[in-house]
């Protein structure tokens, strides 16, 4: 996973510390800071409640996605969206008035709409950036729009 929570509940990126937890299940995590893979957090032995699940925070991030996120400060990336004391979604980029979501892989339009509704509950405008390089889209076709 790309982020964890410190004891105060603040989002932290992988670093040498030993008191962080998984934002999805609350299980203890440790930083993986090697020279080959992208730095990340992993559950300590025994795993968390969702170890191996396809949680939004554990799905692998593509280089395309990571490159887009790199245009924003770290504190704006992978921001948890809370509801009733639980994280319900992660915003790729969360600004003052906008949330930006990046999508490289195929995603069902219903899932886009569902995620958009959840993110709009923050009162922010939601903008999607899709990697359409593999699509056979004619320039005159109108995109599907779920924004404001």
N, C-alpha and C positions, 0 to 999 in steps of 0.2 A: 504494500500500500504506500501511497505517496505522502500521506500525512498521518500524524497521531495527535493525541491531546496530552498536554502536560497536566500536573495536578490542579492547576487553576482552570482547566478546561480550554486553554488557549491552543489553537492549532500550531503545531510545530512540524517542520520539515526534518528529514533524517539528520541526526547529529549525535554526538557521543554523550548520551545521557541515559539514565536507567530507570526513570520514573514515569514513562509515558505509557498510554493505553490506547487500544484500538477504539476509534470513534464509533464504530458500529456495535461492537459487543462488549467493550470495556475490559477485554483481556489484555494482559501485559504484552508489550511489544519491545523488540530490540532493533536498533538501527543496523542495517547492512550497508557498510561503507567501503566496499571493495573497489578494485581498479577495473573490473570488466563490465559489470552490470550497472545500470543507473541506481544511484543510492535510493534506498527504500526502507520501509519498516516491515518487519515480519513478526508474527506471533511467536512468543517464546514456546519452547517445547510444550506439547499438550494442546496447542492451538486455542483459538477462541470459539465462541458459539457458532460463528459462521465460517470457520476455516474451510476453505475449498468451495465456498459458495460463489455465486456470480454477483456479489454485492457491487454496487456502483463504485465503491472505493477500492475494490480489489481487482477489478478487471484491468488487464494490461493496457497501458497507455501507448499509443503508437507514436513514432517519431513526429509524424505530421501534427498530432495533437499537442505534443510537448513543445514543438517549435512555435505553434500559435500561442500557447500559454506563456512562453518565454518573453513575449512582448509586454507583459504586465509585471508589476512588482509582486514579489512572493506573497505578500500579505493580501493580495487581491485574488490569488489563485487557490482553487480547491477549498472554497469557503463553505462551511457547513450551514445548512438551512435547518433551523430548529422549529419544532412544533410540539407543544405539550411536554417539554423537557427531553425530547428525543430528536436525533438528527433524522430528517426525512429525505433529504436529498443533498447533493453536493453541487455547488455552482462552480463551473470551470473558472469563470472570472466574475467577481462581484464588485461592482463600482457603487458610487453614491446613488445613482438613479437607474442603473442598468445591470442586468445579468447577461453574460455572453456564454453560450454553450457551443462547443465545437464537436462535430460529429463526423468521423472519418468512415466508419463502417456503416453497413445498412441498418436502418432503424425504421420500424413500422410507423407510419404516420400517426396511428393511434397513440403509440408511446411518446412521440414528439408532443402531441397535444396534451397528454396526461402530465408529462414533465413540465410543460409550459404552464399549465394551470397551477401546479404545485409551486413553481418558482414565482409566479405572479402574485401569489398570496403574500409575498414580502412587500408588495406595493411597488415593485420595481418593474421596469420594462424588460422583456426577455427578447434577446436577439440570438438567432441560430446561425452558425457558419458551418455549412456542409462542404465536404470534400467531394465535388461533383466531377472530378477529372475522369472517373471511370464511367460516368453516365453518358448516355447518348441523348443529350438534350439539345434541341434546336434553339437558337437564340431568340426566336419569337415566342417560345413557350413561356407562359407566366409561371413563376415559382409558386409552390404551396406556401402560404403565409399564415402563421399562427400568432403573429405579434399583435400589438395594440392597434 
